[in-house]
Amino acid sequence: MWNKAIELSSKSHPGPIVHISDNPMDEGKLLIGFESGTVVLWDLKSKKADYRYTHDEAIHSVAWHHEGKQFICSHSDGTLTIWNVKSPTKPFQTITPHGKQLKDGKKPEPCKPILKVEYKTTRAGDPFIILSGGLSYDTVGRRPCLTVMHGKSTAVLEMDYSIVDFLTLCETPYPNDFQEPYAVVVLLEKDLVLIDLAQNGYPIFENPYPLTIHESPVTCCEYFADCPVDLIPALYSVGARQKRQGYSKKEWPISGGNWGLITQSYPEIIITGHADGSIKFWDASAITLQVLYKLKTAKVFEKSRNKDDRPNTDIVDEDPYAIQIISWCPESRMLCIAGVSAHVIIYRFSKQEVTTEVIPMLEVRLLYEINDVESPDGEQVPPLPTPGTGSNPQSIVPQSHPSTSSSSSDGLRDNVPCLKVKNSPLKQSPGYQIELVIQLVWVSGEPPQQITSLAVNSAYGLVVFGNCNGIAMVDYLQKTVLLNLGTIELYGSNDPYRREPRSPRKTRQPSGGLCDINEGTMVPEDRCKSPTSGSGSPNNSDDDQKMNNFIEKVKTKSRKFSKMVANDIAKMSRKLSLPTELKPDLDVKDNSFSRSRSSSVTSIDKESREAISALHFCETFTRKADTSPSPCLWVGTTLGTVLVIVLNLPPGGEQRLLQPVIVSPSGTILRLKGAILRMAFLDTTGSLVPPAHEPWREHNVPEDKDEKEKSKKRRPVSVSPSSSQEISENQYAVICSEKQAKVISLPSQNCVYKQNITETSFVLRGDIVSLSNSICLACFCANGHIMTFSLPSLRPLLDVYYLPLTNMRIARTFCFTNNGQALYLVSPTEIQRLTYSQETCENLQEMLGELFTPVETPEAPNRGFFKGLFGGGAQSLDREELFGESASGKASRSLAQHIPGPGGIEGVKGAASGVVGELARARLALDERGQKLGELEEKTAAMLYSADSFSKHAHEMMLKYKDKKWYQF
């Protein structure tokens, strides 16, 4: 009890116990530290205190010297006290590591508490005193520090996060020998740091394990399995050059455990997009997770130093560079990202360092309106001028710098992008280098809507993106805009909804439908007629002027409201990686759940807006009458419509850079229930037909003449077998929406298979993946179910309740990939991988490593002749004899007692819950009963043998003394 440990004259409680340890040289001496400042050296044999040490300041930690003659305490006033064991009256030495030494011999100013201290000795030099905390109070805002004191030097090592604990790694496991420390393991709130004590400056070891997934909050992620085998080495080679200098030259010192057997032979890559605009590539093969390469997309933009310098064109208040969508072609290594500020950046992989003098840029005006608008008094407004018949728009010409026009004639922001691209030369390291920057601009005072879908194709040299306003297609080889259409204009005259526009605008950027070959721009089919004049011209009456003023007021309020709610949604979307639970009143069955950071859901007329939700480049049949496949783009919308756009590509080589790409609508319209999520194509054998791609080659190295000739003859790699098959053979289009999936035969466009995935919920993510030499559709629903369907028959293969939709982070980051793999962010700091493949489940135990492995125990320190002679060496203690029942009596009933069981690990596994556990327990009881019966039988046999032996000996004795007289004994 505590009153026996402290002096009998003291009646105050000493406080909680903050430390307890035995003397390194004598296990029978126990050092007990109380928070109030009292330390007691307790003798376990005599059961009384040998010494008591008292101090005015509270104690936080205690550490022994290896000889057991001294110990050190850390206190709440930032001081360290070193005590001799046999001198309890006052400390041998008092140290204030970070206190200012005052003149006139006064005590140093008090500092912050020293939370932990360790005292490690060396054979050849001064001991190490390592401590956390203890900084002076005038260091406001300073980061947490670890202090290393060695001799006369004191090193203060700043940490990025708060220190949870630290541990010193030593050469010997024995506490009664020279410790010889060589490293310090520091556990931070969000990191694990190892410091090299053997090198000057105390550098840190390079951490081979990824603890910086959440270095910036994760906003999106993609998962790729069965990638090209040369991809991971290529990313690793360029990522190795990005490593910081100043690491320790030694290897990572923690080397325990063994890796498991890697049964998977295919490479896997995870790509994460972050709130600060960075992108990280991770090697996720087997059960490892290693960072390969980091790309910073924000370095292409001008950064404001403070909030006052920030331009007023921002559509989000925080994290304007956050990554929203990632589109990646592993075969060609082309990368395309879409950011929250309505910007798209295209990257090309290169192993050479280049300096870009002028960053190529395009600005796109993406509007939402149609021509046939009725004026307030019911008269017809004349159609706007037809684009394509005039001069080329400014968006067709590559911009070397952002547009300088900041306002329209009525004083509203116009033609202004949200971010400003740097106009100075940009040095680009080996890795991903900028090919083109595309930005949506403000239009008549309205900010651009965030991008909801994105796709890139290296074989065609095209990138396409869409939002709630419409769709835009860009030729990144020629740096031109090929397509710029509102969503309604994609239908032409076949719009099934007969939607009305919001309000007429004075100006618009050219957009279109059919392509003019000379100009390379789109001409809508319904705008090919010449404009009419006459009765349709607006008048300048007072009523019209009032109505126009009223419309402008409504538009102004709508813009303010839209931006305000856009900021709120952007903040909420930015916190997808935070542990924010959905509100209790949010019904996950409602299919109005937002799967993007787009602010289009906040628009006043959101019911009439149709956002682009899925894009897919392919080579297939575009119309019913087609006899051969051709390059095209399939477009899916949030209203369940699929539209097809035909691409007429020029020949490869130099002609590709000179002749324009012709784009035209095909007129094909397909309908599904719910927003379109994913599209893919199968050949007649049911094999997946991936999009055509261009093999990767180094673009920054001059080509030889032979290479140029080859590049002229080079055609895009199309793995579609239909081009070499007979015309009669078809393809199948697989389309997955929020509610259902359809398999459509091409070119007939007949629905051959249909599956209603869910009625009460909706699909959050759907992917067409390969599994066990076949193709299937994998879906994750908002009600927590993971479902898979065979292709092309759409038969249900799996329906498992796995994970309820508890927060938006899950919905944002969940994705499937090949070979039965999937992942999502289970928390802001953890990526959760899962599998729905039986083969992987069977091999999982072999893949897992072993944490504990047997090693040889190091040789104990030599006690020495004189220490053994005079009793100076370490003394052991039989604690079983000291604390056993023979010396201490039986323990009370309230004290837990360990009862070893015969089952071992198998018994533990067998004690599972449910029927299996009951059967295992019954089997174990039968085994025990059989074992006891066997033991009883053995004992009975032994007794029988003993009885027979006794009878035999008795009979021999009787025969021996049978004829002898009593006096002959």
WOPEJO-V645734 format. One record per residue. N is the residue number from 0. SS is DSSP state (~ for helix, > for strand, _ for the rest). Layout:
n=N ss=SS
n=N ss=SS
This chain:
n=0 ss=_
n=1 ss=~
n=2 ss=~
n=3 ss=~
n=4 ss=~
n=5 ss=_
n=6 ss=_
n=7 ss=_
n=8 ss=_
n=9 ss=_
n=10 ss=_
n=11 ss=_
n=12 ss=_
n=13 ss=_
n=14 ss=_
n=15 ss=_
n=16 ss=>
n=17 ss=>
n=18 ss=>
n=19 ss=>
n=20 ss=>
n=21 ss=>
n=22 ss=>
n=23 ss=_
n=24 ss=_
n=25 ss=>
n=26 ss=>
n=27 ss=>
n=28 ss=>
n=29 ss=>
n=30 ss=>
n=31 ss=>
n=32 ss=>
n=33 ss=>
n=34 ss=_
n=35 ss=_
n=36 ss=_
n=37 ss=>
n=38 ss=>
n=39 ss=>
n=40 ss=>
n=41 ss=>
n=42 ss=>
n=43 ss=_
n=44 ss=_
n=45 ss=_
n=46 ss=_
n=47 ss=>
n=48 ss=>
n=49 ss=>
n=50 ss=>
n=51 ss=>
n=52 ss=>
n=53 ss=>
n=54 ss=_
n=55 ss=_
n=56 ss=_
n=57 ss=_
n=58 ss=>
n=59 ss=>
n=60 ss=>
n=61 ss=>
n=62 ss=>
n=63 ss=>
n=64 ss=_
n=65 ss=_
n=66 ss=_
n=67 ss=_
n=68 ss=_
n=69 ss=>
n=70 ss=>
n=71 ss=>
n=72 ss=>
n=73 ss=>
n=74 ss=>
n=75 ss=_
n=76 ss=_
n=77 ss=_
n=78 ss=_
n=79 ss=>
n=80 ss=>
n=81 ss=>
n=82 ss=>
n=83 ss=>
n=84 ss=_
n=85 ss=_
n=86 ss=_
n=87 ss=_
n=88 ss=_
n=89 ss=_
n=90 ss=_
n=91 ss=_
n=92 ss=>
n=93 ss=>
n=94 ss=>
n=95 ss=_
n=96 ss=_
n=97 ss=_
n=98 ss=_
n=99 ss=_
n=100 ss=_
n=101 ss=_
n=102 ss=~
n=103 ss=~
n=104 ss=~
n=105 ss=_
n=106 ss=_
n=107 ss=_
n=108 ss=_
n=109 ss=_
n=110 ss=>
n=111 ss=_
n=112 ss=_
n=113 ss=>
n=114 ss=>
n=115 ss=>
n=116 ss=>
n=117 ss=>
n=118 ss=>
n=119 ss=>
n=120 ss=_
n=121 ss=_
n=122 ss=_
n=123 ss=_
n=124 ss=_
n=125 ss=_
n=126 ss=_
n=127 ss=>
n=128 ss=>
n=129 ss=>
n=130 ss=>
n=131 ss=>
n=132 ss=>
n=133 ss=_
n=134 ss=_
n=135 ss=>
n=136 ss=_
n=137 ss=_
n=138 ss=_
n=139 ss=_
n=140 ss=_
n=141 ss=_
n=142 ss=_
n=143 ss=_
n=144 ss=>
n=145 ss=>
n=146 ss=>
n=147 ss=>
n=148 ss=>
n=149 ss=>
n=150 ss=_
n=151 ss=_
n=152 ss=>
n=153 ss=>
n=154 ss=>
n=155 ss=>
n=156 ss=>
n=157 ss=>
n=158 ss=_
n=159 ss=_
n=160 ss=_
n=161 ss=_
n=162 ss=>
n=163 ss=>
n=164 ss=>
n=165 ss=>
n=166 ss=>
n=167 ss=>
n=168 ss=>
n=169 ss=>
n=170 ss=_
n=171 ss=_
n=172 ss=_
n=173 ss=_
n=174 ss=_
n=175 ss=_
n=176 ss=_
n=177 ss=_
n=178 ss=_
n=179 ss=_
n=180 ss=>
n=181 ss=>
n=182 ss=>
n=183 ss=>
n=184 ss=>
n=185 ss=>
n=186 ss=>
n=187 ss=>
n=188 ss=_
n=189 ss=_
n=190 ss=_
n=191 ss=>
n=192 ss=>
n=193 ss=>
n=194 ss=>
n=195 ss=>
n=196 ss=_
n=197 ss=_
n=198 ss=_
n=199 ss=_
n=200 ss=_
n=201 ss=_
n=202 ss=_
n=203 ss=>
n=204 ss=_
n=205 ss=_
n=206 ss=_
n=207 ss=_
n=208 ss=_
n=209 ss=_
n=210 ss=_
n=211 ss=_
n=212 ss=_
n=213 ss=_
n=214 ss=_
n=215 ss=_
n=216 ss=_
n=217 ss=>
n=218 ss=>
n=219 ss=>
n=220 ss=>
n=221 ss=>
n=222 ss=>
n=223 ss=>
n=224 ss=>
n=225 ss=_
n=226 ss=_
n=227 ss=_
n=228 ss=~
n=229 ss=~
n=230 ss=~
n=231 ss=~
n=232 ss=~
n=233 ss=~
n=234 ss=~
n=235 ss=~
n=236 ss=~
n=237 ss=~
n=238 ss=~
n=239 ss=~
n=240 ss=_
n=241 ss=_
n=242 ss=_
n=243 ss=_
n=244 ss=_
n=245 ss=_
n=246 ss=_
n=247 ss=_
n=248 ss=_
n=249 ss=_
n=250 ss=_
n=251 ss=_
n=252 ss=_
n=253 ss=_
n=254 ss=_
n=255 ss=_
n=256 ss=_
n=257 ss=>
n=258 ss=_
n=259 ss=_
n=260 ss=_
n=261 ss=_
n=262 ss=_
n=263 ss=_
n=264 ss=_
n=265 ss=_
n=266 ss=_
n=267 ss=>
n=268 ss=>
n=269 ss=>
n=270 ss=>
n=271 ss=>
n=272 ss=>
n=273 ss=>
n=274 ss=_
n=275 ss=_
n=276 ss=_
n=277 ss=>
n=278 ss=>
n=279 ss=>
n=280 ss=>
n=281 ss=>
n=282 ss=>
n=283 ss=_
n=284 ss=_
n=285 ss=_
n=286 ss=_
n=287 ss=_
n=288 ss=_
n=289 ss=>
n=290 ss=>
n=291 ss=>
n=292 ss=>
n=293 ss=>
n=294 ss=>
n=295 ss=>
n=296 ss=~
n=297 ss=~
n=298 ss=~
n=299 ss=~
n=300 ss=>
n=301 ss=_
n=302 ss=_
n=303 ss=_
n=304 ss=_
n=305 ss=_
n=306 ss=_
n=307 ss=_
n=308 ss=_
n=309 ss=_
n=310 ss=_
n=311 ss=_
n=312 ss=_
n=313 ss=_
n=314 ss=_
n=315 ss=_
n=316 ss=_
n=317 ss=_
n=318 ss=_
n=319 ss=_
n=320 ss=_
n=321 ss=_
n=322 ss=>
n=323 ss=>
n=324 ss=>
n=325 ss=>
n=326 ss=>
n=327 ss=>
n=328 ss=>
n=329 ss=_
n=330 ss=_
n=331 ss=_
n=332 ss=_
n=333 ss=>
n=334 ss=>
n=335 ss=>
n=336 ss=>
n=337 ss=>
n=338 ss=>
n=339 ss=_
n=340 ss=_
n=341 ss=_
n=342 ss=>
n=343 ss=>
n=344 ss=>
n=345 ss=>
n=346 ss=>
n=347 ss=>
n=348 ss=>
n=349 ss=>
n=350 ss=_
n=351 ss=_
n=352 ss=_
n=353 ss=>
n=354 ss=>
n=355 ss=>
n=356 ss=_
n=357 ss=_
n=358 ss=_
n=359 ss=_
n=360 ss=>
n=361 ss=>
n=362 ss=>
n=363 ss=>
n=364 ss=_
n=365 ss=_
n=366 ss=_
n=367 ss=_
n=368 ss=_
n=369 ss=_
n=370 ss=_
n=371 ss=_
n=372 ss=_
n=373 ss=>
n=374 ss=_
n=375 ss=_
n=376 ss=_
n=377 ss=_
n=378 ss=_
n=379 ss=>
n=380 ss=_
n=381 ss=_
n=382 ss=_
n=383 ss=_
n=384 ss=_
n=385 ss=_
n=386 ss=_
n=387 ss=_
n=388 ss=_
n=389 ss=_
n=390 ss=_
n=391 ss=_
n=392 ss=_
n=393 ss=~
n=394 ss=~
n=395 ss=~
n=396 ss=_
n=397 ss=_
n=398 ss=>
n=399 ss=_
n=400 ss=_
n=401 ss=_
n=402 ss=_
n=403 ss=_
n=404 ss=_
n=405 ss=_
n=406 ss=_
n=407 ss=_
n=408 ss=_
n=409 ss=_
n=410 ss=_
n=411 ss=_
n=412 ss=_
n=413 ss=_
n=414 ss=_
n=415 ss=_
n=416 ss=>
n=417 ss=_
n=418 ss=_
n=419 ss=_
n=420 ss=>
n=421 ss=_
n=422 ss=_
n=423 ss=_
n=424 ss=_
n=425 ss=>
n=426 ss=>
n=427 ss=>
n=428 ss=_
n=429 ss=_
n=430 ss=>
n=431 ss=>
n=432 ss=>
n=433 ss=>
n=434 ss=>
n=435 ss=>
n=436 ss=>
n=437 ss=>
n=438 ss=>
n=439 ss=>
n=440 ss=>
n=441 ss=_
n=442 ss=>
n=443 ss=_
n=444 ss=_
n=445 ss=>
n=446 ss=_
n=447 ss=_
n=448 ss=_
n=449 ss=_
n=450 ss=_
n=451 ss=_
n=452 ss=>
n=453 ss=>
n=454 ss=>
n=455 ss=>
n=456 ss=>
n=457 ss=_
n=458 ss=_
n=459 ss=_
n=460 ss=_
n=461 ss=>
n=462 ss=>
n=463 ss=>
n=464 ss=>
n=465 ss=>
n=466 ss=_
n=467 ss=_
n=468 ss=_
n=469 ss=>
n=470 ss=>
n=471 ss=>
n=472 ss=>
n=473 ss=>
n=474 ss=>
n=475 ss=_
n=476 ss=_
n=477 ss=_
n=478 ss=_
n=479 ss=>
n=480 ss=>
n=481 ss=>
n=482 ss=>
n=483 ss=>
n=484 ss=>
n=485 ss=>
n=486 ss=_
n=487 ss=~
n=488 ss=~
n=489 ss=~
n=490 ss=_
n=491 ss=_
n=492 ss=_
n=493 ss=_
n=494 ss=_
n=495 ss=_
n=496 ss=_
n=497 ss=_
n=498 ss=_
n=499 ss=_
n=500 ss=_
n=501 ss=_
n=502 ss=_
n=503 ss=_
n=504 ss=_
n=505 ss=_
n=506 ss=_
n=507 ss=_
n=508 ss=_
n=509 ss=_
n=510 ss=_
n=511 ss=_
n=512 ss=_
n=513 ss=>
n=514 ss=>
n=515 ss=>
n=516 ss=_
n=517 ss=_
n=518 ss=_
n=519 ss=_
n=520 ss=>
n=521 ss=>
n=522 ss=>
n=523 ss=_
n=524 ss=~
n=525 ss=~
n=526 ss=~
n=527 ss=_
n=528 ss=_
n=529 ss=_
n=530 ss=_
n=531 ss=_
n=532 ss=_
n=533 ss=_
n=534 ss=_
n=535 ss=_
n=536 ss=_
n=537 ss=_
n=538 ss=_
n=539 ss=_
n=540 ss=_
n=541 ss=~
n=542 ss=~
n=543 ss=~
n=544 ss=~
n=545 ss=~
n=546 ss=~
n=547 ss=~
n=548 ss=~
n=549 ss=~
n=550 ss=~
n=551 ss=~
n=552 ss=~
n=553 ss=~
n=554 ss=~
n=555 ss=~
n=556 ss=~
n=557 ss=~
n=558 ss=~
n=559 ss=~
n=560 ss=~
n=561 ss=~
n=562 ss=~
n=563 ss=~
n=564 ss=~
n=565 ss=~
n=566 ss=~
n=567 ss=~
n=568 ss=~
n=569 ss=~
n=570 ss=~
n=571 ss=~
n=572 ss=~
n=573 ss=~
n=574 ss=~
n=575 ss=~
n=576 ss=~
n=577 ss=_
n=578 ss=_
n=579 ss=_
n=580 ss=_
n=581 ss=_
n=582 ss=_
n=583 ss=_
n=584 ss=_
n=585 ss=_
n=586 ss=_
n=587 ss=_
n=588 ss=_
n=589 ss=_
n=590 ss=_
n=591 ss=_
n=592 ss=_
n=593 ss=_
n=594 ss=_
n=595 ss=_
n=596 ss=_
n=597 ss=_
n=598 ss=~
n=599 ss=~
n=600 ss=~
n=601 ss=~
n=602 ss=_
n=603 ss=_
n=604 ss=_
n=605 ss=_
n=606 ss=_
n=607 ss=_
n=608 ss=_
n=609 ss=_
n=610 ss=_
n=611 ss=>
n=612 ss=>
n=613 ss=>
n=614 ss=>
n=615 ss=>
n=616 ss=>
n=617 ss=>
n=618 ss=>
n=619 ss=>
n=620 ss=_
n=621 ss=_
n=622 ss=_
n=623 ss=_
n=624 ss=_
n=625 ss=_
n=626 ss=_
n=627 ss=_
n=628 ss=_
n=629 ss=>
n=630 ss=>
n=631 ss=>
n=632 ss=>
n=633 ss=>
n=634 ss=>
n=635 ss=>
n=636 ss=>
n=637 ss=_
n=638 ss=_
n=639 ss=_
n=640 ss=>
n=641 ss=>
n=642 ss=>
n=643 ss=>
n=644 ss=>
n=645 ss=>
n=646 ss=>
n=647 ss=>
n=648 ss=_
n=649 ss=_
n=650 ss=_
n=651 ss=_
n=652 ss=_
n=653 ss=~
n=654 ss=~
n=655 ss=~
n=656 ss=~
n=657 ss=~
n=658 ss=_
n=659 ss=_
n=660 ss=_
n=661 ss=>
n=662 ss=>
n=663 ss=>
n=664 ss=>
n=665 ss=>
n=666 ss=>
n=667 ss=>
n=668 ss=>
n=669 ss=>
n=670 ss=>
n=671 ss=_
n=672 ss=_
n=673 ss=_
n=674 ss=_
n=675 ss=>
n=676 ss=>
n=677 ss=>
n=678 ss=>
n=679 ss=>
n=680 ss=>
n=681 ss=>
n=682 ss=_
n=683 ss=_
n=684 ss=_
n=685 ss=_
n=686 ss=_
n=687 ss=>
n=688 ss=_
n=689 ss=_
n=690 ss=_
n=691 ss=_
n=692 ss=>
n=693 ss=_
n=694 ss=_
n=695 ss=_
n=696 ss=_
n=697 ss=_
n=698 ss=_
n=699 ss=_
n=700 ss=_
n=701 ss=_
n=702 ss=_
n=703 ss=_
n=704 ss=~
n=705 ss=~
n=706 ss=~
n=707 ss=~
n=708 ss=~
n=709 ss=~
n=710 ss=~
n=711 ss=~
n=712 ss=~
n=713 ss=_
n=714 ss=_
n=715 ss=_
n=716 ss=>
n=717 ss=_
n=718 ss=_
n=719 ss=_
n=720 ss=~
n=721 ss=~
n=722 ss=~
n=723 ss=~
n=724 ss=_
n=725 ss=_
n=726 ss=_
n=727 ss=_
n=728 ss=_
n=729 ss=_
n=730 ss=>
n=731 ss=>
n=732 ss=>
n=733 ss=>
n=734 ss=>
n=735 ss=>
n=736 ss=>
n=737 ss=_
n=738 ss=_
n=739 ss=>
n=740 ss=>
n=741 ss=>
n=742 ss=>
n=743 ss=>
n=744 ss=>
n=745 ss=>
n=746 ss=_
n=747 ss=_
n=748 ss=_
n=749 ss=>
n=750 ss=>
n=751 ss=>
n=752 ss=>
n=753 ss=>
n=754 ss=>
n=755 ss=>
n=756 ss=_
n=757 ss=_
n=758 ss=_
n=759 ss=_
n=760 ss=_
n=761 ss=_
n=762 ss=>
n=763 ss=>
n=764 ss=>
n=765 ss=>
n=766 ss=>
n=767 ss=>
n=768 ss=>
n=769 ss=>
n=770 ss=>
n=771 ss=_
n=772 ss=_
n=773 ss=>
n=774 ss=>
n=775 ss=>
n=776 ss=>
n=777 ss=>
n=778 ss=>
n=779 ss=>
n=780 ss=>
n=781 ss=_
n=782 ss=_
n=783 ss=_
n=784 ss=>
n=785 ss=>
n=786 ss=>
n=787 ss=>
n=788 ss=>
n=789 ss=>
n=790 ss=_
n=791 ss=_
n=792 ss=_
n=793 ss=_
n=794 ss=_
n=795 ss=>
n=796 ss=>
n=797 ss=>
n=798 ss=>
n=799 ss=>
n=800 ss=>
n=801 ss=_
n=802 ss=_
n=803 ss=_
n=804 ss=_
n=805 ss=_
n=806 ss=_
n=807 ss=~
n=808 ss=~
n=809 ss=~
n=810 ss=~
n=811 ss=~
n=812 ss=~
n=813 ss=_
n=814 ss=>
n=815 ss=>
n=816 ss=>
n=817 ss=_
n=818 ss=_
n=819 ss=_
n=820 ss=>
n=821 ss=>
n=822 ss=>
n=823 ss=>
n=824 ss=>
n=825 ss=>
n=826 ss=>
n=827 ss=_
n=828 ss=_
n=829 ss=>
n=830 ss=>
n=831 ss=>
n=832 ss=>
n=833 ss=>
n=834 ss=>
n=835 ss=_
n=836 ss=_
n=837 ss=~
n=838 ss=~
n=839 ss=~
n=840 ss=~
n=841 ss=~
n=842 ss=~
n=843 ss=~
n=844 ss=~
n=845 ss=~
n=846 ss=~
n=847 ss=_
n=848 ss=_
n=849 ss=>
n=850 ss=_
n=851 ss=_
n=852 ss=_
n=853 ss=_
n=854 ss=_
n=855 ss=_
n=856 ss=_
n=857 ss=_
n=858 ss=_
n=859 ss=_
n=860 ss=_
n=861 ss=_
n=862 ss=_
n=863 ss=_
n=864 ss=~
n=865 ss=~
n=866 ss=~
n=867 ss=~
n=868 ss=~
n=869 ss=~
n=870 ss=_
n=871 ss=_
n=872 ss=_
n=873 ss=_
n=874 ss=>
n=875 ss=_
n=876 ss=_
n=877 ss=_
n=878 ss=~
n=879 ss=~
n=880 ss=~
n=881 ss=~
n=882 ss=~
n=883 ss=_
n=884 ss=~
n=885 ss=~
n=886 ss=~
n=887 ss=~
n=888 ss=_
n=889 ss=_
n=890 ss=_
n=891 ss=_
n=892 ss=_
n=893 ss=_
n=894 ss=_
n=895 ss=_
n=896 ss=_
n=897 ss=_
n=898 ss=_
n=899 ss=_
n=900 ss=_
n=901 ss=_
n=902 ss=_
n=903 ss=~
n=904 ss=~
n=905 ss=~
n=906 ss=~
n=907 ss=~
n=908 ss=~
n=909 ss=~
n=910 ss=_
n=911 ss=_
n=912 ss=_
n=913 ss=~
n=914 ss=~
n=915 ss=~
n=916 ss=~
n=917 ss=~
n=918 ss=~
n=919 ss=~
n=920 ss=~
n=921 ss=~
n=922 ss=~
n=923 ss=~
n=924 ss=~
n=925 ss=~
n=926 ss=~
n=927 ss=~
n=928 ss=~
n=929 ss=~
n=930 ss=~
n=931 ss=~
n=932 ss=~
n=933 ss=~
n=934 ss=~
n=935 ss=~
n=936 ss=~
n=937 ss=~
n=938 ss=~
n=939 ss=~
n=940 ss=~
n=941 ss=~
n=942 ss=~
n=943 ss=~
n=944 ss=~
n=945 ss=~
n=946 ss=~
n=947 ss=~
n=948 ss=~
n=949 ss=~
n=950 ss=~
n=951 ss=~
n=952 ss=~
n=953 ss=~
n=954 ss=~
n=955 ss=~
n=956 ss=~
n=957 ss=~
n=958 ss=~
n=959 ss=~
n=960 ss=_
n=961 ss=_
n=962 ss=_
n=963 ss=_
n=964 ss=_
n=965 ss=~
n=966 ss=~
n=967 ss=~
n=968 ss=_
